[in-house]
Amino acid sequence: MKISLLALAAMAFSADAFSTVNTQQTGSKIADQLKDRAYVTNDIKMPDPVPEEGQKEALELMKSGKLYRYNIAKGEDSVVSMCEKEIADYTGFKYCVALNSCGSALMLLLKTTGLEPGGKVLSNAFTFGAVPSAIEHARGKAVYVESNADHVMNTVDLELKLKENPDCKHVLVSHMRGKLADMDKVAELCEKYDAILLEDCAHSLGVYWKGEHSGHKGIACAISSQSYKMINSGEGGFLLTDDEEIAAQTAVIAGAYESLNSKHKTVPGPEYFEGKSVALPNYSIRMSNLAAAVVRPQIKTLEPRIEKYNKRYNDLVAKLEAAVGDHMYIPQLTPGVTRMVHDSIQFNLDPKFTPTMIEEFLKECGDHGLPVELFGHKTNARNFVNWGFAPADAPLPETADMLKTACDCRMPLQWEDEDFEDLGNVIIESIQSVLVKHDML
């Protein structure tokens, strides 16, 4: 069929006009819907409560006054020792030493694997400030590796940094928000360049890589029991390893002086402790019985809680992608992650969002009861520009670009399903509101 150029032009004008009218109608319809906004009424900072069993055990300890882990009779096991055994069994490690914080555990990962003063440690450019702080505490020098749009370490940049720093003997990979990089590739590169691989599993308790609990690709790892983690003792951490020397050094430095190693269940035999209480310092960074008492019953409930978290996360992601999927990117899991724990949600706003629009989005969320954090905010402790105590020596453009639009929102377990409906609606409506304001919807 032959159609004249005039007719084609008329058809094109008609199609453009229809598209414009249709877009205007869509924007107008959404604007009308936004007159009745969702609102979050629950506390986003609500931590998981301590089960009644832990409350009772803590009360009994306080009545007895036996809060010190080594205040036990011969042949008895302290609450901390029992907790260490349960954590080791859950994660699949031989040895476990409980500490006062995960930051202490990270510091000891480095000290017990031979980090020299001023020694370089490669680590994620995107992580919490406690990680470079632990490197500084161990008297090391942090060298940062780019993180990508999926919020994990860029293994291409890891190899580049290993080549550029042939004197670097430590890689501390941080599984920020439980997200794992390609751990097979990370381990392969560490072996290739003769670097010791250590894992920060503060956020990845319950996360599995190819059927094995996170932390096993490196020689040792650390997990956290800080209030906003999967196990909550307010503050606390655990160093886990299958290496006898690391475990023995950790126990002694934490505070197992003289022959107190004999009061542990998850450390190697006495032959590994010979001379160590004289040769190594005692930092007195042990976990107390009180902290261990509140952790123990939470280990028993990890699996049902993880199942609940993941279902809610998957429902929320489906809702967001259906409504505003064109305006955000939700980080994808690395192939090889066989079980994730989604106790929070992260998303990157589309590049069309200017800094002003991002601020407007955050304000819209906050005004409707939902504090959403921007990882790249000038005050956020997860933004590498705020680590003045361990500054980056070179630009990190990929990480900086990701952080500019990367948002973070907790998903408290104690909320009701209806609260998550509100959470999703506030995010959706806040994005739509900003886009309507800027005539982009």
DRENDO-1510 file (C-alpha; in Angstrom, 1 decimal, always signed):
<recs>
REC; n; res; u; v; w
REC; 1; MET; +0.0; +0.0; +0.0 .
REC; 2; LYS; +1.4; +3.4; -0.9 .
REC; 3; ILE; +0.9; +6.3; +1.6 .
REC; 4; SER; +1.8; +9.9; +0.8 .
REC; 5; LEU; +4.4; +11.7; +2.8 .
REC; 6; LEU; +1.7; +14.1; +3.9 .
REC; 7; ALA; -0.4; +11.3; +5.3 .
REC; 8; LEU; +2.6; +9.8; +7.0 .
REC; 9; ALA; +3.3; +13.1; +8.7 .
REC; 10; ALA; -0.3; +13.4; +9.8 .
REC; 11; MET; -0.1; +9.9; +11.3 .
REC; 12; ALA; +3.1; +10.7; +13.1 .
REC; 13; PHE; +1.7; +14.0; +14.5 .
REC; 14; SER; -1.4; +12.1; +15.6 .
REC; 15; ALA; +0.7; +9.4; +17.3 .
REC; 16; ASP; +2.8; +12.0; +19.1 .
REC; 17; ALA; -0.2; +13.9; +20.2 .
REC; 18; PHE; -1.8; +10.7; +21.5 .
REC; 19; SER; +1.4; +9.8; +23.4 .
REC; 20; THR; +1.6; +13.3; +24.9 .
REC; 21; VAL; -2.1; +13.2; +25.9 .
REC; 22; ASN; -1.7; +9.7; +27.3 .
REC; 23; THR; +1.3; +10.7; +29.3 .
REC; 24; GLN; -0.4; +13.8; +30.6 .
REC; 25; GLN; -3.4; +11.7; +31.6 .
REC; 26; THR; -1.2; +9.1; +33.4 .
REC; 27; GLY; +0.6; +11.9; +35.2 .
REC; 28; SER; -2.7; +13.6; +36.1 .
REC; 29; LYS; -4.1; +10.3; +37.3 .
REC; 30; ILE; -1.1; +9.6; +39.5 .
REC; 31; ALA; -1.2; +13.2; +40.8 .
REC; 32; ASP; -4.8; +12.6; +41.9 .
REC; 33; GLN; -3.9; +9.3; +43.6 .
REC; 34; LEU; -1.1; +11.1; +45.5 .
REC; 35; LYS; -3.6; +13.3; +47.3 .
REC; 36; ASP; -4.3; +10.3; +49.6 .
REC; 37; ARG; -0.8; +9.2; +50.7 .
REC; 38; ALA; +0.4; +6.2; +52.7 .
REC; 39; TYR; +2.1; +6.8; +56.1 .
REC; 40; VAL; +4.4; +4.6; +58.2 .
REC; 41; THR; +3.6; +4.7; +61.9 .
REC; 42; ASN; +6.0; +2.1; +63.3 .
REC; 43; ASP; +9.6; +2.7; +64.4 .
REC; 44; ILE; +12.1; +1.8; +61.6 .
REC; 45; LYS; +14.8; +1.3; +64.3 .
REC; 46; MET; +12.9; -1.4; +66.1 .
REC; 47; PRO; +15.4; -4.2; +66.9 .
REC; 48; ASP; +14.5; -7.8; +67.4 .
REC; 49; PRO; +13.6; -8.5; +71.0 .
REC; 50; VAL; +15.4; -11.0; +73.3 .
REC; 51; PRO; +13.4; -14.2; +73.6 .
REC; 52; GLU; +11.9; -14.9; +77.0 .
REC; 53; GLU; +14.5; -17.8; +77.5 .
REC; 54; GLY; +17.3; -15.3; +77.2 .
REC; 55; GLN; +15.7; -12.8; +79.5 .
REC; 56; LYS; +15.3; -15.5; +82.2 .
REC; 57; GLU; +18.9; -16.7; +81.8 .
REC; 58; ALA; +20.2; -13.1; +82.0 .
REC; 59; LEU; +18.2; -12.5; +85.1 .
REC; 60; GLU; +19.6; -15.7; +86.8 .
REC; 61; LEU; +23.1; -14.5; +85.9 .
REC; 62; MET; +22.5; -11.2; +87.4 .
REC; 63; LYS; +21.2; -12.8; +90.6 .
REC; 64; SER; +24.4; -14.9; +90.8 .
REC; 65; GLY; +26.7; -12.1; +89.8 .
REC; 66; LYS; +28.6; -14.5; +87.6 .
REC; 67; LEU; +28.9; -12.3; +84.5 .
REC; 68; TYR; +32.6; -13.0; +83.8 .
REC; 69; ARG; +33.0; -15.9; +81.4 .
REC; 70; TYR; +35.8; -17.5; +83.4 .
REC; 71; ASN; +33.9; -17.4; +86.8 .
REC; 72; ILE; +33.0; -21.1; +86.6 .
REC; 73; ALA; +34.0; -24.2; +88.6 .
REC; 74; LYS; +36.2; -26.9; +87.1 .
REC; 75; GLY; +34.3; -29.1; +84.7 .
REC; 76; GLU; +31.6; -26.5; +84.1 .
REC; 77; ASP; +30.9; -24.7; +80.8 .
REC; 78; SER; +30.3; -20.9; +80.9 .
REC; 79; VAL; +27.4; -19.4; +79.1 .
REC; 80; VAL; +29.9; -17.8; +76.6 .
REC; 81; SER; +31.5; -21.2; +75.9 .
REC; 82; MET; +28.1; -22.8; +75.2 .
REC; 83; CYS; +27.2; -19.8; +72.9 .
REC; 84; GLU; +30.5; -20.1; +71.0 .
REC; 85; LYS; +29.8; -23.8; +70.4 .
REC; 86; GLU; +26.3; -23.1; +69.1 .
REC; 87; ILE; +27.6; -20.3; +66.8 .
REC; 88; ALA; +30.4; -22.6; +65.5 .
REC; 89; ASP; +27.9; -25.4; +64.9 .
REC; 90; TYR; +25.5; -23.1; +63.0 .
REC; 91; THR; +28.2; -21.7; +60.8 .
REC; 92; GLY; +30.2; -24.9; +60.3 .
REC; 93; PHE; +33.5; -23.7; +61.9 .
REC; 94; LYS; +35.8; -25.7; +64.2 .
REC; 95; TYR; +36.8; -22.7; +66.4 .
REC; 96; CYS; +35.0; -19.7; +67.7 .
REC; 97; VAL; +36.0; -16.9; +70.1 .
REC; 98; ALA; +33.3; -14.5; +71.4 .
REC; 99; LEU; +34.3; -10.9; +71.8 .
REC; 100; ASN; +32.9; -7.6; +72.9 .
REC; 101; SER; +32.3; -6.4; +69.3 .
REC; 102; CYS; +32.6; -7.4; +65.7 .
REC; 103; GLY; +35.1; -4.5; +65.3 .
REC; 104; SER; +37.4; -6.2; +67.8 .
REC; 105; ALA; +37.0; -9.5; +65.8 .
REC; 106; LEU; +37.9; -7.7; +62.6 .
REC; 107; MET; +41.0; -6.2; +64.2 .
REC; 108; LEU; +42.1; -9.6; +65.5 .
REC; 109; LEU; +41.6; -11.2; +62.1 .
REC; 110; LEU; +44.4; -8.9; +60.9 .
REC; 111; LYS; +46.6; -9.1; +63.9 .
REC; 112; THR; +46.5; -12.9; +64.2 .
REC; 113; THR; +47.3; -13.3; +60.5 .
REC; 114; GLY; +50.6; -11.3; +60.6 .
REC; 115; LEU; +49.6; -7.8; +59.6 .
REC; 116; GLU; +52.7; -5.6; +60.2 .
REC; 117; PRO; +52.4; -1.9; +61.2 .
REC; 118; GLY; +51.7; +0.0; +58.1 .
REC; 119; GLY; +50.9; -3.1; +56.1 .
REC; 120; LYS; +48.3; -2.7; +53.4 .
REC; 121; VAL; +44.9; -4.2; +53.5 .
REC; 122; LEU; +42.6; -4.2; +50.5 .
REC; 123; SER; +39.0; -3.8; +51.4 .
REC; 124; ASN; +35.7; -2.6; +49.9 .
REC; 125; ALA; +35.2; +1.1; +49.2 .
REC; 126; PHE; +31.6; +0.6; +50.2 .
REC; 127; THR; +31.2; -0.7; +53.7 .
REC; 128; PHE; +30.6; +0.6; +57.2 .
REC; 129; GLY; +33.2; +2.8; +58.8 .
REC; 130; ALA; +33.9; +0.1; +61.4 .
REC; 131; VAL; +35.9; -1.9; +58.8 .
REC; 132; PRO; +38.5; +0.7; +57.9 .
REC; 133; SER; +38.5; +1.6; +61.7 .
REC; 134; ALA; +39.5; -2.0; +62.4 .
REC; 135; ILE; +42.3; -1.8; +59.9 .
REC; 136; GLU; +43.5; +1.4; +61.5 .
REC; 137; HIS; +43.1; -0.3; +65.0 .
REC; 138; ALA; +45.4; -3.1; +63.8 .
REC; 139; ARG; +47.9; -0.4; +62.6 .
REC; 140; GLY; +47.3; -1.3; +59.0 .
REC; 141; LYS; +46.7; +0.9; +55.9 .
REC; 142; ALA; +43.5; +0.6; +54.0 .
REC; 143; VAL; +43.6; +0.4; +50.2 .
REC; 144; TYR; +40.1; +0.5; +48.8 .
REC; 145; VAL; +38.6; -1.6; +46.0 .
REC; 146; GLU; +35.7; -0.3; +43.9 .
REC; 147; SER; +32.2; -1.5; +44.7 .
REC; 148; ASN; +29.7; -1.9; +41.8 .
REC; 149; ALA; +26.0; -1.2; +41.3 .
REC; 150; ASP; +25.1; -4.5; +43.1 .
REC; 151; HIS; +26.9; -3.1; +46.2 .
REC; 152; VAL; +29.7; -5.8; +46.1 .
REC; 153; MET; +33.4; -5.7; +45.5 .
REC; 154; ASN; +34.4; -5.3; +41.9 .
REC; 155; THR; +36.8; -8.3; +41.2 .
REC; 156; VAL; +38.3; -6.7; +38.1 .
REC; 157; ASP; +39.4; -3.7; +40.3 .
REC; 158; LEU; +40.5; -6.2; +43.0 .
REC; 159; GLU; +43.0; -7.7; +40.6 .
REC; 160; LEU; +44.1; -4.3; +39.5 .
REC; 161; LYS; +44.8; -3.2; +43.1 .
REC; 162; LEU; +46.6; -6.4; +43.9 .
REC; 163; LYS; +48.9; -5.8; +40.9 .
REC; 164; GLU; +49.4; -2.2; +41.9 .
REC; 165; ASN; +50.2; -3.2; +45.5 .
REC; 166; PRO; +52.4; -6.3; +45.3 .
REC; 167; ASP; +53.4; -5.7; +48.9 .
REC; 168; CYS; +49.8; -6.1; +50.1 .
REC; 169; LYS; +49.3; -9.4; +51.9 .
REC; 170; HIS; +45.7; -9.0; +53.3 .
REC; 171; VAL; +42.3; -8.8; +51.6 .
REC; 172; LEU; +39.4; -8.1; +54.0 .
REC; 173; VAL; +36.2; -8.4; +51.9 .
REC; 174; SER; +33.1; -7.0; +53.6 .
REC; 175; HIS; +29.7; -8.5; +52.8 .
REC; 176; MET; +27.9; -5.2; +53.2 .
REC; 177; ARG; +24.2; -5.7; +53.9 .
REC; 178; GLY; +24.8; -9.5; +53.5 .
REC; 179; LYS; +25.6; -9.2; +49.8 .
REC; 180; LEU; +28.5; -11.4; +48.6 .
REC; 181; ALA; +30.8; -10.7; +45.7 .
REC; 182; ASP; +32.0; -13.5; +43.4 .
REC; 183; MET; +33.8; -15.3; +46.3 .
REC; 184; ASP; +35.3; -18.0; +44.0 .
REC; 185; LYS; +37.0; -15.2; +42.0 .
REC; 186; VAL; +38.1; -13.3; +45.1 .
REC; 187; ALA; +39.7; -16.5; +46.6 .
REC; 188; GLU; +41.3; -17.3; +43.2 .
REC; 189; LEU; +42.9; -13.8; +43.0 .
REC; 190; CYS; +44.1; -13.9; +46.6 .
REC; 191; GLU; +45.8; -17.2; +45.9 .
REC; 192; LYS; +47.2; -15.9; +42.7 .
REC; 193; TYR; +48.8; -12.8; +44.3 .
REC; 194; ASP; +49.7; -14.5; +47.6 .
REC; 195; ALA; +47.3; -12.5; +49.8 .
REC; 196; ILE; +45.5; -13.7; +52.9 .
REC; 197; LEU; +41.7; -13.6; +52.5 .
REC; 198; LEU; +39.6; -12.6; +55.5 .
REC; 199; GLU; +35.8; -12.1; +55.5 .
REC; 200; ASP; +33.7; -9.5; +57.3 .
REC; 201; CYS; +30.4; -11.4; +57.8 .
REC; 202; ALA; +28.9; -8.9; +60.2 .
REC; 203; HIS; +25.8; -8.7; +57.9 .
REC; 204; SER; +25.9; -12.2; +56.4 .
REC; 205; LEU; +25.0; -14.6; +59.2 .
REC; 206; GLY; +22.7; -17.2; +57.5 .
REC; 207; VAL; +24.0; -16.3; +54.0 .
REC; 208; TYR; +25.3; -19.2; +52.0 .
REC; 209; TRP; +27.8; -19.4; +49.1 .
REC; 210; LYS; +27.3; -22.5; +47.0 .
REC; 211; GLY; +25.7; -24.4; +49.9 .
REC; 212; GLU; +28.3; -23.4; +52.5 .
REC; 213; HIS; +27.9; -20.7; +55.1 .
REC; 214; SER; +29.5; -17.4; +54.3 .
REC; 215; GLY; +33.0; -16.9; +55.7 .
REC; 216; HIS; +34.6; -20.2; +54.6 .
REC; 217; LYS; +36.4; -18.9; +51.4 .
REC; 218; GLY; +38.8; -17.0; +53.6 .
REC; 219; ILE; +41.0; -18.3; +56.4 .
REC; 220; ALA; +38.9; -16.7; +59.1 .
REC; 221; CYS; +35.8; -14.4; +59.4 .
REC; 222; ALA; +33.9; -12.3; +61.9 .
REC; 223; ILE; +30.2; -12.0; +62.7 .
REC; 224; SER; +28.3; -9.4; +64.7 .
REC; 225; SER; +25.7; -9.4; +67.5 .
REC; 226; GLN; +25.2; -5.7; +67.5 .
REC; 227; SER; +21.5; -4.6; +67.9 .
REC; 228; TYR; +20.6; -4.3; +64.3 .
REC; 229; LYS; +22.1; -7.7; +63.2 .
REC; 230; MET; +20.4; -11.1; +63.1 .
REC; 231; ILE; +21.5; -11.9; +66.7 .
REC; 232; ASN; +21.2; -9.0; +69.2 .
REC; 233; SER; +23.2; -8.5; +72.3 .
REC; 234; GLY; +23.5; -4.8; +72.0 .
REC; 235; GLU; +27.2; -5.1; +71.2 .
REC; 236; GLY; +29.2; -8.3; +70.5 .
REC; 237; GLY; +31.1; -10.3; +67.9 .
REC; 238; PHE; +32.6; -13.7; +67.1 .
REC; 239; LEU; +35.8; -14.7; +65.3 .
REC; 240; LEU; +35.4; -17.9; +63.5 .
REC; 241; THR; +38.1; -20.1; +61.8 .
REC; 242; ASP; +39.4; -23.6; +61.2 .
REC; 243; ASP; +43.0; -22.4; +61.8 .
REC; 244; GLU; +44.5; -23.5; +65.1 .
REC; 245; GLU; +47.0; -20.7; +65.4 .
REC; 246; ILE; +44.5; -17.9; +64.6 .
REC; 247; ALA; +42.0; -19.3; +67.2 .
REC; 248; ALA; +44.6; -19.7; +69.9 .
REC; 249; GLN; +46.1; -16.2; +69.4 .
REC; 250; THR; +42.6; -14.7; +69.4 .
REC; 251; ALA; +41.6; -16.4; +72.7 .
REC; 252; VAL; +44.7; -15.2; +74.4 .
REC; 253; ILE; +44.7; -11.6; +73.1 .
REC; 254; ALA; +40.9; -11.4; +74.0 .
REC; 255; GLY; +41.8; -12.2; +77.6 .
REC; 256; ALA; +42.5; -16.0; +78.1 .
REC; 257; TYR; +45.6; -15.3; +80.2 .
REC; 258; GLU; +47.6; -17.9; +82.1 .
REC; 259; SER; +45.7; -21.2; +81.6 .
REC; 260; LEU; +42.2; -19.8; +81.0 .
REC; 261; ASN; +42.2; -21.4; +77.6 .
REC; 262; SER; +41.2; -24.6; +79.4 .
REC; 263; LYS; +37.8; -23.0; +80.1 .
REC; 264; HIS; +37.0; -22.8; +76.4 .
REC; 265; LYS; +35.1; -25.4; +74.3 .
REC; 266; THR; +35.9; -24.1; +70.8 .
REC; 267; VAL; +39.6; -23.6; +70.8 .
REC; 268; PRO; +42.4; -26.0; +69.8 .
REC; 269; GLY; +44.4; -28.1; +72.3 .
REC; 270; PRO; +46.8; -26.8; +75.0 .
REC; 271; GLU; +49.9; -27.4; +72.8 .
REC; 272; TYR; +48.8; -24.4; +70.7 .
REC; 273; PHE; +48.8; -22.1; +73.7 .
REC; 274; GLU; +52.3; -22.8; +75.0 .
REC; 275; GLY; +54.1; -19.5; +75.7 .
REC; 276; LYS; +51.3; -17.4; +74.2 .
REC; 277; SER; +50.0; -15.7; +77.4 .
REC; 278; VAL; +53.6; -14.3; +77.9 .
REC; 279; ALA; +54.3; -13.4; +74.2 .
REC; 280; LEU; +50.9; -11.8; +73.4 .
REC; 281; PRO; +49.1; -8.9; +75.0 .
REC; 282; ASN; +45.8; -9.2; +76.8 .
REC; 283; TYR; +43.3; -6.6; +75.4 .
REC; 284; SER; +40.5; -7.7; +77.7 .
REC; 285; ILE; +37.9; -7.7; +74.9 .
REC; 286; ARG; +36.0; -10.9; +75.9 .
REC; 287; MET; +32.2; -11.3; +75.6 .
REC; 288; SER; +30.4; -11.4; +79.0 .
REC; 289; ASN; +28.1; -14.2; +80.1 .
REC; 290; LEU; +25.3; -11.6; +80.1 .
REC; 291; ALA; +25.7; -10.9; +76.3 .
REC; 292; ALA; +26.0; -14.6; +75.5 .
REC; 293; ALA; +22.8; -15.4; +77.5 .
REC; 294; VAL; +20.7; -13.2; +75.3 .
REC; 295; VAL; +22.3; -14.4; +72.1 .
REC; 296; ARG; +21.8; -18.2; +72.7 .
REC; 297; PRO; +18.0; -18.4; +72.2 .
REC; 298; GLN; +18.2; -16.2; +69.1 .
REC; 299; ILE; +20.4; -18.8; +67.4 .
REC; 300; LYS; +17.6; -21.3; +67.7 .
REC; 301; THR; +15.1; -19.0; +65.9 .
REC; 302; LEU; +17.4; -17.9; +63.0 .
REC; 303; GLU; +15.8; -20.2; +60.4 .
REC; 304; PRO; +12.2; -19.2; +60.9 .
REC; 305; ARG; +13.2; -15.5; +61.1 .
REC; 306; ILE; +15.2; -15.7; +57.9 .
REC; 307; GLU; +12.3; -17.3; +56.1 .
REC; 308; LYS; +10.0; -14.5; +57.3 .
REC; 309; TYR; +12.4; -11.8; +56.3 .
REC; 310; ASN; +13.0; -13.3; +52.8 .
REC; 311; LYS; +9.3; -13.7; +52.1 .
REC; 312; ARG; +8.6; -10.1; +53.1 .
REC; 313; TYR; +11.5; -8.9; +51.0 .
REC; 314; ASN; +10.4; -10.8; +47.9 .
REC; 315; ASP; +6.9; -9.4; +48.2 .
REC; 316; LEU; +8.2; -5.9; +48.6 .
REC; 317; VAL; +10.6; -6.2; +45.7 .
REC; 318; ALA; +7.7; -7.4; +43.5 .
REC; 319; LYS; +5.6; -4.5; +44.5 .
REC; 320; LEU; +8.3; -1.9; +43.9 .
REC; 321; GLU; +9.3; -3.3; +40.5 .
REC; 322; ALA; +5.7; -3.5; +39.3 .
REC; 323; ALA; +5.0; +0.1; +40.3 .
REC; 324; VAL; +8.3; +2.0; +39.9 .
REC; 325; GLY; +10.8; -0.5; +38.4 .
REC; 326; ASP; +11.6; +1.9; +35.6 .
REC; 327; HIS; +12.8; +4.4; +38.1 .
REC; 328; MET; +15.1; +2.3; +40.4 .
REC; 329; TYR; +17.6; -0.6; +40.3 .
REC; 330; ILE; +17.5; -3.2; +43.0 .
REC; 331; PRO; +20.9; -4.9; +43.4 .
REC; 332; GLN; +21.0; -8.4; +42.1 .
REC; 333; LEU; +22.5; -11.4; +44.0 .
REC; 334; THR; +25.8; -12.7; +42.7 .
REC; 335; PRO; +25.4; -16.1; +41.0 .
REC; 336; GLY; +26.7; -18.6; +43.7 .
REC; 337; VAL; +24.7; -17.1; +46.5 .
REC; 338; THR; +22.5; -20.0; +47.4 .
REC; 339; ARG; +20.7; -18.4; +50.4 .
REC; 340; MET; +20.4; -14.7; +51.2 .
REC; 341; VAL; +19.1; -13.0; +54.3 .
REC; 342; HIS; +17.1; -9.9; +53.5 .
REC; 343; ASP; +16.6; -8.0; +56.7 .
REC; 344; SER; +16.7; -4.7; +54.8 .
REC; 345; ILE; +16.3; -3.4; +51.3 .
REC; 346; GLN; +18.6; -1.4; +49.1 .
REC; 347; PHE; +17.9; +0.3; +45.8 .
REC; 348; ASN; +19.6; +2.7; +43.4 .
REC; 349; LEU; +17.5; +5.5; +42.1 .
REC; 350; ASP; +17.6; +5.9; +38.3 .
REC; 351; PRO; +20.4; +8.2; +37.0 .
REC; 352; LYS; +17.7; +10.7; +35.9 .
REC; 353; PHE; +17.3; +11.6; +39.6 .
REC; 354; THR; +19.4; +14.8; +40.2 .
REC; 355; PRO; +20.8; +15.5; +43.6 .
REC; 356; THR; +17.9; +17.9; +44.2 .
REC; 357; MET; +15.4; +15.2; +43.2 .
REC; 358; ILE; +17.1; +12.7; +45.5 .
REC; 359; GLU; +16.9; +15.1; +48.4 .
REC; 360; GLU; +13.2; +15.6; +47.6 .
REC; 361; PHE; +12.6; +11.9; +47.5 .
REC; 362; LEU; +14.2; +11.4; +50.9 .
REC; 363; LYS; +12.2; +14.3; +52.4 .
REC; 364; GLU; +9.0; +12.8; +50.9 .
REC; 365; CYS; +9.7; +9.5; +52.6 .
REC; 366; GLY; +10.6; +11.1; +55.9 .
REC; 367; ASP; +7.6; +13.3; +55.9 .
REC; 368; HIS; +5.5; +10.2; +55.6 .
REC; 369; GLY; +7.1; +8.3; +58.5 .
REC; 370; LEU; +9.8; +6.4; +56.6 .
REC; 371; PRO; +13.4; +7.4; +57.2 .
REC; 372; VAL; +15.3; +6.2; +54.1 .
REC; 373; GLU; +19.0; +6.7; +54.2 .
REC; 374; LEU; +21.3; +7.7; +51.3 .
REC; 375; PHE; +24.6; +5.8; +51.4 .
REC; 376; GLY; +26.3; +8.7; +49.6 .
REC; 377; HIS; +25.1; +11.4; +52.0 .
REC; 378; LYS; +27.8; +13.7; +53.3 .
REC; 379; THR; +27.3; +12.5; +56.9 .
REC; 380; ASN; +26.7; +8.7; +56.2 .
REC; 381; ALA; +29.4; +6.5; +57.9 .
REC; 382; ARG; +29.2; +4.2; +54.9 .
REC; 383; ASN; +30.4; +6.8; +52.6 .
REC; 384; PHE; +34.2; +6.5; +52.1 .
REC; 385; VAL; +34.6; +10.3; +52.0 .
REC; 386; ASN; +33.8; +10.4; +55.7 .
REC; 387; TRP; +36.7; +8.1; +56.7 .
REC; 388; GLY; +39.2; +10.9; +57.4 .
REC; 389; PHE; +41.1; +8.5; +59.7 .
REC; 390; ALA; +41.8; +6.2; +56.8 .
REC; 391; PRO; +41.3; +8.3; +53.6 .
REC; 392; ALA; +41.4; +6.9; +50.1 .
REC; 393; ASP; +44.7; +7.7; +48.3 .
REC; 394; ALA; +43.1; +7.4; +44.8 .
REC; 395; PRO; +39.7; +8.3; +43.2 .
REC; 396; LEU; +37.0; +5.7; +43.4 .
REC; 397; PRO; +34.6; +6.8; +40.7 .
REC; 398; GLU; +32.5; +3.7; +40.4 .
REC; 399; THR; +31.8; +3.5; +44.1 .
REC; 400; ALA; +31.2; +7.3; +44.3 .
REC; 401; ASP; +28.7; +7.1; +41.4 .
REC; 402; MET; +26.8; +4.2; +43.0 .
REC; 403; LEU; +26.7; +5.9; +46.4 .
REC; 404; LYS; +25.1; +9.0; +45.0 .
REC; 405; THR; +21.8; +7.2; +44.3 .
REC; 406; ALA; +22.0; +4.2; +46.7 .
REC; 407; CYS; +19.2; +4.1; +49.2 .
REC; 408; ASP; +18.9; +1.9; +52.3 .
REC; 409; CYS; +15.8; +1.0; +54.4 .
REC; 410; ARG; +15.5; -1.5; +57.3 .
REC; 411; MET; +12.8; -4.1; +57.4 .
REC; 412; PRO; +12.0; -4.7; +61.2 .
REC; 413; LEU; +10.9; -8.2; +61.9 .
REC; 414; GLN; +8.4; -7.1; +64.6 .
REC; 415; TRP; +6.4; -5.1; +62.0 .
REC; 416; GLU; +3.1; -6.5; +60.8 .
REC; 417; ASP; +2.6; -7.3; +57.1 .
REC; 418; GLU; +0.4; -4.2; +56.9 .
REC; 419; ASP; +3.4; -2.1; +57.9 .
REC; 420; PHE; +5.3; -3.4; +54.9 .
REC; 421; GLU; +2.4; -2.5; +52.6 .
REC; 422; ASP; +2.7; +1.1; +54.0 .
REC; 423; LEU; +6.5; +1.0; +53.6 .
REC; 424; GLY; +6.3; +0.0; +49.9 .
REC; 425; ASN; +3.6; +2.5; +49.2 .
REC; 426; VAL; +5.6; +5.4; +50.8 .
REC; 427; ILE; +8.6; +4.6; +48.6 .
REC; 428; ILE; +6.4; +4.3; +45.5 .
REC; 429; GLU; +4.4; +7.4; +46.1 .
REC; 430; SER; +7.5; +9.4; +47.1 .
REC; 431; ILE; +9.2; +8.5; +43.8 .
REC; 432; GLN; +6.0; +9.3; +41.9 .
REC; 433; SER; +5.6; +12.6; +43.7 .
REC; 434; VAL; +9.1; +13.8; +42.8 .
REC; 435; LEU; +8.6; +12.7; +39.1 .
REC; 436; VAL; +5.2; +14.4; +38.9 .
REC; 437; LYS; +6.7; +17.6; +40.4 .
REC; 438; HIS; +9.4; +17.7; +37.7 .
REC; 439; ASP; +7.0; +16.7; +34.8 .
REC; 440; MET; +8.8; +13.4; +34.3 .
REC; 441; LEU; +5.8; +11.1; +34.7 .
</recs>
